[in-house]
Protein backbone atom coordinates (compact mmCIF):
# COMPACT_ATOMS: atom_id res chain seq x y z
CA UNK A 1 0.00 0.00 0.00
CA UNK A 2 1.30 3.49 -0.80
CA UNK A 3 1.83 6.16 1.89
CA UNK A 4 -0.34 9.30 1.77
CA UNK A 5 1.50 12.26 0.31
CA UNK A 6 1.83 15.29 2.58
CA UNK A 7 0.50 18.44 1.06
CA UNK A 8 3.18 20.91 0.03
CA UNK A 9 3.95 24.16 1.95
CA UNK A 10 2.69 22.81 5.23
CA UNK A 11 2.88 25.64 7.81
CA UNK A 12 5.81 25.32 10.19
CA UNK A 13 5.40 25.53 13.92
CA UNK A 14 6.97 28.66 15.43
CA UNK A 15 10.35 28.04 16.99
CA UNK A 16 9.85 24.26 16.74
CA UNK A 17 7.09 24.27 19.33
CA UNK A 18 3.40 23.67 19.30
CA UNK A 19 0.84 26.46 19.48
CA UNK A 20 -0.59 26.92 22.90
CA UNK A 21 -4.27 27.74 23.00
CA UNK A 22 -4.07 29.26 19.58
CA UNK A 23 -1.20 31.69 20.55
CA UNK A 24 1.58 31.30 17.99
CA UNK A 25 3.96 33.42 20.17
CA UNK A 26 3.85 31.15 23.19
CA UNK A 27 7.32 29.80 23.95
CA UNK A 28 8.45 26.35 24.88
CA UNK A 29 7.98 25.13 28.40
CA UNK A 30 10.63 26.56 30.70
CA UNK A 31 11.36 29.49 28.38
CA UNK A 32 10.09 33.05 29.12
CA UNK A 33 7.47 34.23 26.75
CA UNK A 34 8.29 37.36 24.74
CA UNK A 35 6.58 40.53 25.83
CA UNK A 36 3.41 41.18 23.94
CA UNK A 37 3.21 44.50 22.11
CA UNK A 38 1.42 47.19 24.09
CA UNK A 39 0.04 49.02 21.07
CA UNK A 40 2.13 52.17 21.90
CA UNK A 41 5.08 52.32 19.49
CA UNK A 42 6.76 54.94 21.76
CA UNK A 43 6.29 53.14 25.04
CA UNK A 44 9.89 51.87 25.32
CA UNK A 45 11.61 54.93 23.88
CA UNK A 46 13.57 57.28 26.19
CA UNK A 47 11.99 60.67 26.89
CA UNK A 48 12.64 63.26 24.22
CA UNK A 49 15.04 66.07 25.09
CA UNK A 50 13.32 69.24 26.32
CA UNK A 51 16.05 71.69 25.22
CA UNK A 52 16.85 72.62 28.83
CA UNK A 53 20.25 71.17 29.82
CA UNK A 54 19.37 71.57 33.50
CA UNK A 55 15.93 69.90 33.32
CA UNK A 56 17.16 66.56 34.61
CA UNK A 57 18.88 67.95 37.68
CA UNK A 58 17.40 67.32 41.08
CA UNK A 59 16.70 70.24 43.42
CA UNK A 60 19.82 71.23 45.30
CA UNK A 61 22.26 70.09 42.60
CA UNK A 62 24.72 72.68 41.42
CA UNK A 63 25.08 73.83 37.86
CA UNK A 64 27.80 72.28 35.68
CA UNK A 65 31.46 73.38 35.99
CA UNK A 66 31.10 73.71 39.76
CA UNK A 67 29.22 77.05 39.64
CA UNK A 68 26.00 78.12 41.24
CA UNK A 69 22.77 79.01 39.52
CA UNK A 70 23.47 80.31 36.02
CA UNK A 71 23.23 84.06 35.47
CA UNK A 72 22.49 84.91 39.11
CA UNK A 73 21.42 88.60 39.33
CA UNK A 74 23.81 90.92 41.10
CA UNK A 75 22.59 92.38 44.41
CA UNK A 76 21.30 95.95 44.07
CA UNK A 77 23.69 98.67 45.09
CA UNK A 78 22.91 100.42 48.36
CA UNK A 79 22.06 104.09 48.34
CA UNK A 80 24.78 106.28 49.77
CA UNK A 81 22.86 108.35 52.30
CA UNK A 82 25.88 110.24 53.60
CA UNK A 83 26.91 111.30 50.11
CA UNK A 84 23.34 112.41 49.40
CA UNK A 85 23.33 114.62 52.51
CA UNK A 86 26.67 116.15 51.52
CA UNK A 87 25.35 116.86 48.03
CA UNK A 88 22.29 118.52 49.56
CA UNK A 89 24.54 120.76 51.66
CA UNK A 90 26.72 121.74 48.70
CA UNK A 91 23.75 122.39 46.45
CA UNK A 92 22.11 124.49 49.17
CA UNK A 93 25.16 126.73 49.51
CA UNK A 94 25.50 127.27 45.76
CA UNK A 95 21.77 127.77 45.17
CA UNK A 96 21.48 130.10 48.17
CA UNK A 97 24.25 132.37 46.89
CA UNK A 98 22.68 132.50 43.43
CA UNK A 99 19.30 133.28 44.97
CA UNK A 100 20.84 136.11 47.00
CA UNK A 101 22.56 137.59 43.95
CA UNK A 102 19.25 137.63 42.07
CA UNK A 103 17.37 139.13 45.02
CA UNK A 104 20.07 141.75 45.64
CA UNK A 105 20.26 142.73 41.98
CA UNK A 106 16.52 143.47 41.70
CA UNK A 107 16.22 144.42 45.40
CA UNK A 108 13.30 142.08 45.96
CA UNK A 109 12.64 138.42 46.53
CA UNK A 110 11.07 136.17 43.92
CA UNK A 111 8.91 133.23 44.94
CA UNK A 112 9.80 131.21 41.86
CA UNK A 113 13.48 131.56 42.71
CA UNK A 114 12.88 130.17 46.21
CA UNK A 115 11.00 127.24 44.71
CA UNK A 116 13.85 126.67 42.27
CA UNK A 117 16.38 126.61 45.11
CA UNK A 118 14.46 123.93 47.01
CA UNK A 119 13.80 121.84 43.93
CA UNK A 120 17.47 121.89 42.93
CA UNK A 121 18.65 120.85 46.40
CA UNK A 122 16.09 118.03 46.69
CA UNK A 123 16.64 116.71 43.18
CA UNK A 124 20.44 116.67 43.39
CA UNK A 125 20.57 115.01 46.81
CA UNK A 126 18.02 112.33 45.98
CA UNK A 127 19.69 111.61 42.65
CA UNK A 128 22.85 110.68 44.52
CA UNK A 129 21.61 109.37 47.85
CA UNK A 130 18.22 107.94 46.91
CA UNK A 131 14.73 108.88 48.07
CA UNK A 132 15.25 107.90 51.68
CA UNK A 133 13.65 109.81 54.57
CA UNK A 134 17.07 110.92 55.81
CA UNK A 135 18.05 112.42 52.46
CA UNK A 136 14.66 114.06 51.90
CA UNK A 137 14.66 115.52 55.41
CA UNK A 138 18.19 116.88 55.01
CA UNK A 139 17.27 118.41 51.65
CA UNK A 140 14.24 120.16 53.16
CA UNK A 141 16.25 121.59 56.08
CA UNK A 142 19.14 122.68 53.86
CA UNK A 143 16.69 124.31 51.45
CA UNK A 144 15.34 126.50 54.26
CA UNK A 145 18.93 127.42 55.07
CA UNK A 146 19.63 128.13 51.40
CA UNK A 147 16.71 130.53 51.09
CA UNK A 148 17.74 132.22 54.35
CA UNK A 149 21.32 132.50 53.08
CA UNK A 150 20.03 134.03 49.87
CA UNK A 151 18.02 136.58 51.80
CA UNK A 152 21.10 137.57 53.79
CA UNK A 153 23.17 137.88 50.64
CA UNK A 154 20.49 140.05 49.05
CA UNK A 155 20.32 142.33 52.09
CA UNK A 156 24.12 142.58 52.14
CA UNK A 157 24.16 143.66 48.52
CA UNK A 158 21.56 146.34 49.21
CA UNK A 159 23.47 147.62 52.27
CA UNK A 160 26.69 147.60 50.25
CA UNK A 161 25.09 149.88 47.67
CA UNK A 162 23.57 152.18 50.30
CA UNK A 163 26.72 152.50 52.39
CA UNK A 164 29.08 152.56 49.42
CA UNK A 165 31.30 149.92 50.97
CA UNK A 166 32.54 146.66 49.49
CA UNK A 167 30.25 143.64 49.72
CA UNK A 168 32.97 141.56 51.40
CA UNK A 169 33.27 144.16 54.14
CA UNK A 170 29.54 144.06 54.81
CA UNK A 171 29.61 140.27 55.14
CA UNK A 172 32.83 140.11 57.11
CA UNK A 173 32.64 143.15 59.42
CA UNK A 174 28.95 143.95 59.64
CA UNK A 175 27.29 140.55 59.55
CA UNK A 176 25.43 141.32 62.80
CA UNK A 177 23.93 144.36 61.15
CA UNK A 178 22.82 142.20 58.23
CA UNK A 179 21.02 139.69 60.46
CA UNK A 180 19.41 142.52 62.43
CA UNK A 181 18.18 144.08 59.22
CA UNK A 182 16.71 140.72 58.20
CA UNK A 183 14.81 140.44 61.49
CA UNK A 184 13.37 143.92 61.08
CA UNK A 185 12.37 143.41 57.46
CA UNK A 186 11.01 139.85 57.84
CA UNK A 187 7.29 139.54 57.19
CA UNK A 188 4.80 136.89 56.12
CA UNK A 189 6.29 136.63 52.61
CA UNK A 190 9.78 136.12 54.03
CA UNK A 191 8.69 133.05 55.98
CA UNK A 192 6.52 131.89 53.10
CA UNK A 193 9.58 131.77 50.83
CA UNK A 194 11.38 129.66 53.44
CA UNK A 195 8.47 127.20 53.49
CA UNK A 196 8.30 127.12 49.69
CA UNK A 197 11.94 126.12 49.57
CA UNK A 198 11.35 123.15 51.89
CA UNK A 199 8.23 122.00 50.03
CA UNK A 200 10.01 122.25 46.68
CA UNK A 201 12.92 120.21 48.07
CA UNK A 202 10.58 117.34 48.96
CA UNK A 203 9.03 117.51 45.50
CA UNK A 204 12.42 117.53 43.81
CA UNK A 205 13.59 114.53 45.84
CA UNK A 206 10.52 112.51 44.88
CA UNK A 207 10.93 113.55 41.26
CA UNK A 208 14.50 112.26 41.21
CA UNK A 209 13.53 108.99 42.89
KAKAFEN-V47193 format. One record per backbone hydrogen bond with DSSP energy under -1.0 kcal/mol. NH is the residue of the N-H (numbers start at 0). CO is the residue of the C=O. If there is no record, write none. Layout:
nh->NH co->CO
nh->NH co->CO
This chain:
nh->15 co->12
nh->16 co->13
nh->19 co->22
nh->22 co->19
nh->25 co->22
nh->30 co->27
nh->42 co->39
nh->54 co->51
nh->60 co->57
nh->66 co->63
nh->80 co->78
nh->83 co->79
nh->84 co->80
nh->85 co->81
nh->86 co->82
nh->87 co->83
nh->88 co->84
nh->89 co->85
nh->90 co->86
nh->91 co->87
nh->92 co->88
nh->93 co->89
nh->94 co->90
nh->95 co->91
nh->96 co->92
nh->97 co->93
nh->98 co->94
nh->99 co->95
nh->100 co->96
nh->101 co->97
nh->102 co->98
nh->103 co->99
nh->104 co->100
nh->105 co->101
nh->107 co->102
nh->113 co->109
nh->114 co->110
nh->115 co->111
nh->116 co->112
nh->117 co->113
nh->118 co->114
nh->119 co->115
nh->120 co->116
nh->121 co->117
nh->122 co->118
nh->123 co->119
nh->124 co->120
nh->125 co->121
nh->126 co->122
nh->127 co->123
nh->128 co->124
nh->129 co->125
nh->131 co->129
nh->135 co->131
nh->136 co->132
nh->137 co->133
nh->138 co->134
nh->139 co->135
nh->140 co->136
nh->141 co->137
nh->142 co->138
nh->143 co->139
nh->144 co->140
nh->145 co->141
nh->146 co->142
nh->147 co->143
nh->148 co->144
nh->149 co->145
nh->150 co->146
nh->151 co->147
nh->152 co->148
nh->153 co->149
nh->154 co->150
nh->155 co->151
nh->156 co->152
nh->157 co->153
nh->158 co->154
nh->159 co->155
nh->160 co->156
nh->161 co->157
nh->162 co->158
nh->164 co->159
nh->169 co->165
nh->170 co->166
nh->171 co->167
nh->172 co->168
nh->177 co->173
nh->178 co->174
nh->179 co->175
nh->180 co->176
nh->181 co->177
nh->182 co->178
nh->183 co->179
nh->184 co->180
nh->185 co->181
nh->190 co->186
nh->191 co->187
nh->192 co->188
nh->193 co->189
nh->194 co->190
nh->195 co->191
nh->196 co->192
nh->197 co->193
nh->198 co->194
nh->199 co->195
nh->200 co->196
nh->201 co->197
nh->202 co->198
nh->203 co->199
nh->204 co->200
nh->205 co->201
nh->206 co->202
nh->207 co->203
nh->208 co->204
